[in-house]
Amino acid sequence: MGISGFQPAFLVGLEAVRQAHGPALAALAGRRLTGFALVRFAEDGDWFADCPVVLDFDGIQAEICHWKFDELSIGWNTIDTTAAISGWEYIEQTPAWSSTDERLEPFVGQELHEVALLEWRPSSRHDLVDGTLAVEFVFDTGRFGVILLHRHSGRSP
């Protein structure tokens, strides 16, 4: 993918993600969100949802990326968001790291109270995204989640 340091380890299912990352996610509580990085296209500023969402909590970097319908990767302190993104020459736009987002900016500087893994369980058994996971971050003034958005990572206020 051309993102410096990014080596996703995609997991499927709530228990697999909880076992691999539950303690580290819980340990983020009490830390402040000190920054974030998303990949946007330099030409128009549109968000490139194929790439990870990087959240910095007082020096601990959580790197969250969805893939396909049910795969979730959570990485820790591996991605270098100061390095240029390479390997996307086949597309007509230039992906670049950005630390601007009107939905995430209000949370910067706030103390994180809780992290939750949310599992989608629809009423219909024929829902393709049944069992997909979101990672939700809860603060005093609200919450946001990194969610599956049409097979890729998304953000919800």
MARLUMRO-764488 format. One record per atom (N, C-alpha, C): residue number from 1; residue in three letters; atom name; x, y, z. Coordinates in nm, 3 decimals. Atoms other than C-alpha are relative to their C-alpha. Example, Ala and Ser with C-alpha at 12.3 -4.5 7.8 and 13.67 -1.06 7.14 Angstrom:
<atoms>
1 Ala N 0.089 -0.119 0.000
1 Ala CA 1.230 -0.450 0.780
1 Ala C 0.090 0.120 0.000
2 Ser N -0.082 -0.119 -0.006
2 Ser CA 1.367 -0.106 0.714
2 Ser C -0.077 0.109 0.073
</atoms>
This chain:
<atoms>
1 Met N 0.081 -0.120 0.000
1 Met CA 0.000 0.000 0.000
1 Met C 0.086 0.126 0.000
2 Gly N -0.086 -0.117 0.006
2 Gly CA 0.297 0.237 0.026
2 Gly C -0.007 0.093 0.119
3 Ile N 0.005 -0.080 -0.122
3 Ile CA 0.226 0.364 0.378
3 Ile C 0.114 -0.047 0.089
4 Ser N -0.119 0.035 -0.076
4 Ser CA 0.550 0.373 0.574
4 Ser C -0.035 -0.061 0.136
5 Gly N 0.020 0.070 -0.127
5 Gly CA 0.540 0.119 0.858
5 Gly C -0.128 -0.079 0.009
6 Phe N 0.131 0.067 -0.009
6 Phe CA 0.188 -0.008 0.784
6 Phe C 0.011 -0.146 -0.041
7 Gln N 0.001 0.144 0.024
7 Gln CA 0.172 -0.384 0.815
7 Gln C -0.125 -0.056 0.067
8 Pro N 0.125 0.041 -0.063
8 Pro CA -0.192 -0.472 0.877
8 Pro C -0.004 -0.148 0.032
9 Ala N 0.028 0.138 -0.040
9 Ala CA -0.290 -0.789 1.059
9 Ala C -0.151 -0.007 0.018
10 Phe N 0.145 -0.001 -0.002
10 Phe CA -0.656 -0.829 0.973
10 Phe C -0.054 -0.119 0.077
11 Leu N 0.067 0.102 -0.080
11 Leu CA -0.875 -1.021 1.215
11 Leu C -0.148 0.002 -0.034
12 Val N 0.143 0.011 0.025
12 Val CA -1.232 -1.143 1.181
12 Val C -0.069 -0.042 0.129
13 Gly N 0.082 0.037 -0.115
13 Gly CA -1.483 -1.146 1.465
13 Gly C 0.036 0.072 0.128
14 Leu N -0.014 -0.073 -0.125
14 Leu CA -1.536 -0.979 1.798
14 Leu C 0.099 -0.066 0.095
15 Glu N -0.089 0.068 -0.096
15 Glu CA -1.356 -1.241 2.008
15 Glu C 0.145 0.007 -0.043
16 Ala N -0.138 -0.007 0.049
16 Ala CA -1.046 -1.243 1.787
16 Ala C 0.059 0.138 0.024
17 Val N -0.049 -0.137 -0.020
17 Val CA -1.015 -0.864 1.802
17 Val C 0.013 0.030 0.149
18 Arg N -0.005 -0.023 -0.145
18 Arg CA -1.095 -0.853 2.175
18 Arg C 0.123 -0.068 0.062
19 Gln N -0.117 0.071 -0.055
19 Gln CA -0.829 -1.114 2.254
19 Gln C 0.131 0.067 -0.040
20 Ala N -0.125 -0.058 0.048
20 Ala CA -0.564 -0.948 2.040
20 Ala C 0.022 0.143 0.048
21 His N -0.017 -0.143 -0.024
21 His CA -0.633 -0.583 2.124
21 His C -0.080 0.057 0.116
22 Gly N 0.084 -0.050 -0.109
22 Gly CA -0.883 -0.555 2.411
22 Gly C 0.077 0.068 0.111
23 Pro N -0.074 -0.065 -0.109
23 Pro CA -0.628 -0.485 2.687
23 Pro C 0.068 0.131 -0.043
24 Ala N -0.067 -0.123 0.046
24 Ala CA -0.436 -0.228 2.479
24 Ala C -0.101 0.111 -0.025
25 Leu N 0.104 -0.101 0.020
25 Leu CA -0.757 -0.051 2.378
25 Leu C -0.049 0.054 0.134
26 Ala N 0.047 -0.043 -0.133
26 Ala CA -0.877 -0.042 2.741
26 Ala C 0.103 0.089 0.068
27 Ala N -0.107 -0.079 -0.063
27 Ala CA -0.539 0.100 2.850
27 Ala C 0.006 0.143 -0.053
28 Leu N 0.003 -0.137 0.052
28 Leu CA -0.604 0.408 2.634
28 Leu C -0.086 0.092 0.086
29 Ala N 0.087 -0.081 -0.086
29 Ala CA -0.870 0.525 2.882
29 Ala C 0.086 0.082 0.096
30 Gly N -0.076 -0.092 -0.085
30 Gly CA -0.743 0.826 3.077
30 Gly C 0.103 0.080 -0.077
31 Arg N -0.094 -0.076 0.083
31 Arg CA -0.517 0.943 2.794
31 Arg C -0.076 0.104 -0.082
32 Arg N 0.060 -0.104 0.084
32 Arg CA -0.581 1.252 2.586
32 Arg C 0.026 -0.032 -0.147
33 Leu N -0.020 0.007 0.145
33 Leu CA -0.635 1.242 2.212
33 Leu C 0.083 0.122 -0.037
34 Thr N -0.090 -0.112 0.030
34 Thr CA -0.339 1.453 2.104
34 Thr C 0.016 0.026 -0.149
35 Gly N -0.006 -0.022 0.144
35 Gly CA -0.371 1.413 1.729
35 Gly C -0.059 -0.117 -0.075
36 Phe N 0.052 0.106 0.087
36 Phe CA -0.495 1.210 1.437
36 Phe C 0.052 0.026 -0.140
37 Ala N -0.038 -0.015 0.140
37 Ala CA -0.414 1.149 1.074
37 Ala C -0.090 -0.089 -0.085
38 Leu N 0.079 0.070 0.100
38 Leu CA -0.629 1.047 0.779
38 Leu C 0.070 0.021 -0.134
39 Val N -0.055 -0.019 0.134
39 Val CA -0.532 1.001 0.417
39 Val C -0.106 0.068 -0.086
40 Arg N 0.087 -0.075 0.092
40 Arg CA -0.684 1.255 0.180
40 Arg C 0.073 0.016 -0.133
41 Phe N -0.060 -0.028 0.130
41 Phe CA -0.628 1.325 -0.186
41 Phe C 0.042 0.147 -0.004
42 Ala N -0.055 -0.135 0.001
42 Ala CA -0.406 1.631 -0.229
42 Ala C -0.077 0.091 -0.095
43 Glu N 0.065 -0.082 0.102
43 Glu CA -0.599 1.749 -0.535
43 Glu C -0.133 0.060 0.046
44 Asp N 0.133 -0.049 -0.036
44 Asp CA -0.945 1.782 -0.379
44 Asp C -0.034 -0.011 0.149
45 Gly N 0.024 0.012 -0.143
45 Gly CA -0.914 1.701 -0.008
45 Gly C -0.094 -0.112 0.041
46 Asp N 0.090 0.110 -0.034
46 Asp CA -1.146 1.401 -0.030
46 Asp C 0.073 -0.106 0.081
47 Trp N -0.056 0.103 -0.087
47 Trp CA -1.087 1.134 0.231
47 Trp C 0.012 -0.131 -0.077
48 Phe N -0.027 0.127 0.067
48 Phe CA -0.935 0.807 0.103
48 Phe C -0.024 -0.111 0.103
49 Ala N 0.044 0.092 -0.104
49 Ala CA -1.122 0.545 0.308
49 Ala C 0.067 -0.137 -0.004
50 Asp N -0.073 0.127 0.004
50 Asp CA -0.903 0.251 0.197
50 Asp C 0.113 -0.005 0.102
51 Cys N -0.120 -0.011 -0.085
51 Cys CA -0.632 0.370 0.434
51 Cys C -0.037 0.004 0.149
52 Pro N 0.028 0.000 -0.144
52 Pro CA -0.600 0.348 0.813
52 Pro C -0.030 0.139 0.055
53 Val N 0.022 -0.119 -0.081
53 Val CA -0.727 0.605 1.059
53 Val C 0.100 -0.011 0.115
54 Val N -0.105 0.002 -0.103
54 Val CA -0.439 0.694 1.294
54 Val C -0.038 0.100 0.109
55 Leu N 0.037 -0.083 -0.115
55 Leu CA -0.521 0.827 1.642
55 Leu C 0.115 -0.002 0.100
56 Asp N -0.110 -0.008 -0.097
56 Asp CA -0.254 0.950 1.885
56 Asp C -0.056 0.037 0.137
57 Phe N 0.043 -0.022 -0.137
57 Phe CA -0.327 0.924 2.257
57 Phe C 0.124 0.017 0.087
58 Asp N -0.118 -0.028 -0.083
58 Asp CA -0.042 1.093 2.445
58 Asp C 0.119 -0.088 -0.037
59 Gly N -0.117 0.075 0.045
59 Gly CA 0.220 0.916 2.234
59 Gly C -0.025 -0.146 -0.033
60 Ile N 0.035 0.136 0.044
60 Ile CA 0.042 0.584 2.185
60 Ile C -0.089 0.014 -0.122
61 Gln N 0.067 -0.016 0.127
61 Gln CA -0.068 0.557 1.827
61 Gln C -0.081 -0.126 -0.033
62 Ala N 0.089 0.109 0.041
62 Ala CA -0.370 0.339 1.741
62 Ala C -0.029 0.017 -0.149
63 Glu N 0.013 -0.004 0.146
63 Glu CA -0.396 0.253 1.369
63 Glu C -0.110 -0.099 -0.040
64 Ile N 0.119 0.082 0.022
64 Ile CA -0.739 0.124 1.262
64 Ile C -0.034 0.000 -0.148
65 Cys N 0.031 0.012 0.142
65 Cys CA -0.823 -0.009 0.919
65 Cys C -0.097 -0.117 -0.022
66 His N 0.093 0.104 0.041
66 His CA -1.121 -0.204 0.784
66 His C 0.034 -0.044 -0.142
67 Trp N -0.022 0.053 0.134
67 Trp CA -1.100 -0.426 0.477
67 Trp C -0.109 -0.102 -0.028
68 Lys N 0.109 0.090 0.040
68 Lys CA -1.361 -0.624 0.285
68 Lys C -0.120 0.029 0.088
69 Phe N 0.117 -0.023 -0.082
69 Phe CA -1.678 -0.672 0.486
69 Phe C 0.023 -0.028 0.147
70 Asp N -0.008 0.045 -0.138
70 Asp CA -1.551 -0.829 0.804
70 Asp C 0.140 -0.002 0.058
71 Glu N -0.137 0.003 -0.048
71 Glu CA -1.179 -0.772 0.844
71 Glu C 0.038 0.134 0.064
72 Leu N -0.041 -0.120 -0.074
72 Leu CA -1.037 -0.527 1.099
72 Leu C 0.144 -0.018 0.045
73 Ser N -0.138 -0.001 -0.048
73 Ser CA -0.674 -0.442 1.165
73 Ser C 0.017 0.115 0.097
74 Ile N -0.039 -0.104 -0.096
74 Ile CA -0.559 -0.252 1.472
74 Ile C 0.150 -0.015 0.021
75 Gly N -0.145 0.000 -0.018
75 Gly CA -0.192 -0.163 1.477
75 Gly C 0.038 0.101 0.106
76 Trp N -0.048 -0.086 -0.109
76 Trp CA 0.018 0.015 1.736
76 Trp C 0.138 0.056 -0.032
77 Asn N -0.129 -0.071 0.009
77 Asn CA 0.294 0.274 1.684
77 Asn C 0.089 -0.046 -0.115
78 Thr N -0.082 0.046 0.112
78 Thr CA 0.406 0.151 1.343
78 Thr C 0.000 0.096 -0.119
79 Ile N 0.014 -0.084 0.120
79 Ile CA 0.285 0.405 1.084
79 Ile C 0.071 0.133 0.020
80 Asp N -0.066 -0.130 0.001
80 Asp CA 0.498 0.708 1.002
80 Asp C -0.084 0.095 -0.085
81 Thr N 0.087 -0.091 0.074
81 Thr CA 0.247 0.978 0.909
81 Thr C 0.073 0.123 -0.053
82 Thr N -0.079 -0.109 0.058
82 Thr CA 0.530 1.220 0.825
82 Thr C 0.061 -0.040 -0.134
83 Ala N -0.057 0.050 0.126
83 Ala CA 0.645 1.002 0.534
83 Ala C -0.103 0.009 -0.112
84 Ala N 0.088 -0.005 0.118
84 Ala CA 0.503 1.045 0.185
84 Ala C -0.055 -0.140 -0.028
85 Ile N 0.063 0.127 0.038
85 Ile CA 0.264 0.774 0.067
85 Ile C 0.040 -0.030 -0.144
86 Ser N -0.045 0.037 0.134
86 Ser CA 0.397 0.587 -0.235
86 Ser C -0.078 -0.122 -0.047
87 Gly N 0.059 0.122 0.054
87 Gly CA 0.282 0.307 -0.461
87 Gly C -0.141 0.016 -0.055
88 Trp N 0.134 -0.023 0.053
88 Trp CA -0.039 0.468 -0.582
88 Trp C 0.007 0.073 -0.135
89 Glu N -0.020 -0.072 0.125
89 Glu CA 0.094 0.593 -0.914
89 Glu C -0.106 -0.034 -0.105
90 Tyr N 0.100 0.042 0.098
90 Tyr CA -0.180 0.404 -1.101
90 Tyr C -0.131 0.078 0.012
91 Ile N 0.120 -0.083 -0.011
91 Ile CA -0.450 0.638 -0.970
91 Ile C 0.035 0.143 -0.037
92 Glu N -0.024 -0.135 0.050
92 Glu CA -0.492 0.992 -1.092
92 Glu C 0.011 0.105 0.109
93 Gln N -0.010 -0.094 -0.109
93 Gln CA -0.487 1.152 -0.749
93 Gln C 0.114 -0.040 0.094
94 Thr N -0.114 0.020 -0.088
94 Thr CA -0.216 1.188 -0.487
94 Thr C -0.046 -0.012 0.145
95 Pro N 0.037 0.013 -0.141
95 Pro CA -0.287 1.044 -0.140
95 Pro C 0.108 0.061 0.090
96 Ala N -0.093 -0.063 -0.095
96 Ala CA -0.131 1.237 0.150
96 Ala C -0.064 0.001 0.138
97 Trp N 0.050 -0.005 -0.137
97 Trp CA -0.161 1.237 0.528
97 Trp C -0.054 0.139 0.030
98 Ser N 0.062 -0.126 -0.041
98 Ser CA -0.387 1.506 0.675
98 Ser C -0.040 -0.009 0.147
99 Ser N 0.044 -0.006 -0.140
99 Ser CA -0.455 1.612 1.033
99 Ser C -0.116 0.097 0.015
100 Thr N 0.119 -0.083 -0.008
100 Thr CA -0.771 1.803 0.952
100 Thr C -0.124 -0.085 -0.027
101 Asp N 0.130 0.063 0.019
101 Asp CA -1.123 1.671 0.992
101 Asp C -0.096 0.065 0.098
102 Glu N 0.093 -0.075 -0.085
102 Glu CA -1.417 1.871 1.122
102 Glu C -0.072 -0.087 0.102
103 Arg N 0.067 0.088 -0.096
103 Arg CA -1.565 1.566 1.297
103 Arg C 0.093 -0.046 0.112
104 Leu N -0.094 0.047 -0.101
104 Leu CA -1.248 1.463 1.483
104 Leu C 0.067 0.113 0.078
105 Glu N -0.070 -0.112 -0.064
105 Glu CA -1.094 1.803 1.562
105 Glu C -0.056 0.038 0.137
106 Pro N 0.051 -0.038 -0.134
106 Pro CA -1.334 1.877 1.855
106 Pro C 0.046 -0.092 0.113
107 Phe N -0.042 0.095 -0.103
107 Phe CA -1.201 1.570 2.039
107 Phe C 0.148 0.013 0.039
108 Val N -0.143 -0.016 -0.029
108 Val CA -0.832 1.668 2.025
108 Val C 0.016 0.079 0.130
109 Gly N -0.023 -0.062 -0.130
109 Gly CA -0.711 1.756 2.374
109 Gly C -0.089 -0.056 0.110
110 Gln N 0.091 0.057 -0.099
110 Gln CA -0.992 1.567 2.545
110 Gln C 0.050 -0.134 0.052
111 Glu N -0.036 0.128 -0.061
111 Glu CA -0.942 1.276 2.783
111 Glu C -0.098 -0.108 -0.046
112 Leu N 0.080 0.115 0.042
112 Leu CA -1.064 0.941 2.656
112 Leu C -0.053 -0.072 0.124
113 His N 0.060 0.069 -0.115
113 His CA -1.305 0.771 2.897
113 His C -0.015 -0.150 -0.024
114 Glu N 0.027 0.141 0.026
114 Glu CA -1.375 0.442 2.724
114 Glu C 0.020 -0.030 -0.147
115 Val N -0.005 0.051 0.136
115 Val CA -1.310 0.238 2.413
115 Val C -0.089 -0.124 -0.002
116 Ala N 0.089 0.116 0.011
116 Ala CA -1.572 -0.011 2.298
116 Ala C 0.011 -0.061 -0.138
117 Leu N 0.013 0.071 0.126
117 Leu CA -1.581 -0.274 2.028
117 Leu C -0.148 -0.028 -0.020
118 Leu N 0.142 0.016 0.029
118 Leu CA -1.927 -0.267 1.871
118 Leu C -0.017 -0.095 -0.117
119 Glu N 0.025 0.100 0.104
119 Glu CA -2.057 -0.559 1.666
119 Glu C -0.137 0.025 -0.061
120 Trp N 0.126 -0.021 0.071
120 Trp CA -2.325 -0.507 1.401
120 Trp C -0.077 -0.131 -0.005
121 Arg N 0.090 0.115 0.002
121 Arg CA -2.611 -0.751 1.449
121 Arg C -0.136 0.047 -0.051
122 Pro N 0.126 -0.049 0.057
122 Pro CA -2.895 -0.658 1.210
122 Pro C -0.116 -0.096 0.027
123 Ser N 0.118 0.085 -0.019
123 Ser CA -3.250 -0.790 1.236
123 Ser C -0.015 -0.101 -0.113
124 Ser N 0.007 0.091 0.114
124 Ser CA -3.218 -0.952 0.894
124 Ser C 0.125 -0.088 -0.005
125 Arg N -0.114 0.092 0.009
125 Arg CA -2.998 -1.259 0.864
125 Arg C 0.073 0.010 -0.133
126 His N -0.058 -0.008 0.134
126 His CA -2.922 -1.167 0.505
126 His C 0.078 0.129 -0.021
127 Asp N -0.077 -0.124 0.007
127 Asp CA -2.726 -0.850 0.582
127 Asp C 0.147 -0.036 -0.017
128 Leu N -0.140 0.034 0.030
128 Leu CA -2.378 -0.872 0.426
128 Leu C 0.098 0.048 0.106
129 Val N -0.094 -0.053 -0.099
129 Val CA -2.220 -0.668 0.705
129 Val C -0.028 -0.054 0.141
130 Asp N 0.027 0.064 -0.129
130 Asp CA -2.357 -0.888 0.985
130 Asp C 0.132 -0.043 0.065
131 Gly N -0.122 0.038 -0.072
131 Gly CA -2.083 -0.928 1.246
131 Gly C 0.117 0.094 -0.017
132 Thr N -0.111 -0.094 0.015
132 Thr CA -1.871 -0.633 1.135
132 Thr C 0.018 0.079 0.129
133 Leu N -0.035 -0.069 -0.124
133 Leu CA -1.699 -0.434 1.407
133 Leu C 0.030 0.147 -0.023
134 Ala N -0.040 -0.140 -0.006
134 Ala CA -1.661 -0.068 1.491
134 Ala C 0.080 0.019 0.128
135 Val N -0.074 -0.036 -0.120
135 Val CA -1.416 0.082 1.738
135 Val C -0.051 0.137 0.041
136 Glu N 0.059 -0.125 -0.047
136 Glu CA -1.587 0.352 1.944
136 Glu C 0.083 0.061 0.112
137 Phe N -0.078 -0.075 -0.098
137 Phe CA -1.406 0.620 2.147
137 Phe C -0.093 0.099 0.069
138 Val N 0.095 -0.079 -0.078
138 Val CA -1.601 0.792 2.428
138 Val C 0.075 0.106 0.080
139 Phe N -0.057 -0.115 -0.069
139 Phe CA -1.513 1.139 2.563
139 Phe C -0.111 0.072 0.078
140 Asp N 0.100 -0.078 -0.074
140 Asp CA -1.687 1.390 2.795
140 Asp C -0.106 0.061 -0.092
141 Thr N 0.091 -0.076 0.086
141 Thr CA -1.840 1.583 2.506
141 Thr C -0.061 -0.081 -0.113
142 Gly N 0.058 0.081 0.107
142 Gly CA -1.932 1.293 2.281
142 Gly C 0.084 -0.122 -0.029
143 Arg N -0.068 0.123 0.040
143 Arg CA -1.806 0.992 2.098
143 Arg C 0.014 -0.001 -0.151
144 Phe N -0.010 0.027 0.143
144 Phe CA -1.688 0.886 1.758
144 Phe C 0.043 -0.144 -0.018
145 Gly N -0.037 0.137 0.029
145 Gly CA -1.640 0.552 1.595
145 Gly C 0.073 -0.010 -0.132
146 Val N -0.061 0.036 0.127
146 Val CA -1.417 0.410 1.328
146 Val C -0.076 -0.125 -0.043
147 Ile N 0.098 0.100 0.039
147 Ile CA -1.667 0.200 1.138
147 Ile C 0.027 -0.052 -0.140
148 Leu N -0.003 0.051 0.136
148 Leu CA -1.699 -0.015 0.829
148 Leu C -0.088 0.089 -0.085
149 Leu N 0.075 -0.088 0.090
149 Leu CA -1.807 0.210 0.545
149 Leu C 0.021 -0.050 -0.141
150 His N -0.009 0.057 0.135
150 His CA -1.873 0.028 0.218
150 His C 0.133 -0.071 -0.021
151 Arg N -0.117 0.086 0.005
151 Arg CA -1.592 -0.223 0.280
151 Arg C 0.130 0.068 0.044
152 His N -0.121 -0.070 -0.041
152 His CA -1.346 0.038 0.414
152 His C -0.028 0.075 0.130
153 Ser N 0.018 -0.072 -0.126
153 Ser CA -1.291 0.244 0.729
153 Ser C -0.078 0.129 -0.022
154 Gly N 0.076 -0.124 0.002
154 Gly CA -1.526 0.532 0.804
154 Gly C 0.005 0.062 0.138
155 Arg N 0.006 -0.068 -0.129
155 Arg CA -1.586 0.782 1.083
155 Arg C -0.145 0.034 0.027
156 Ser N 0.133 -0.045 -0.037
156 Ser CA -1.902 0.853 1.271
156 Ser C 0.013 0.094 0.118
157 Pro N -0.007 -0.093 -0.113
157 Pro CA -1.959 1.149 1.500
157 Pro C -0.070 -0.058 0.121
</atoms>
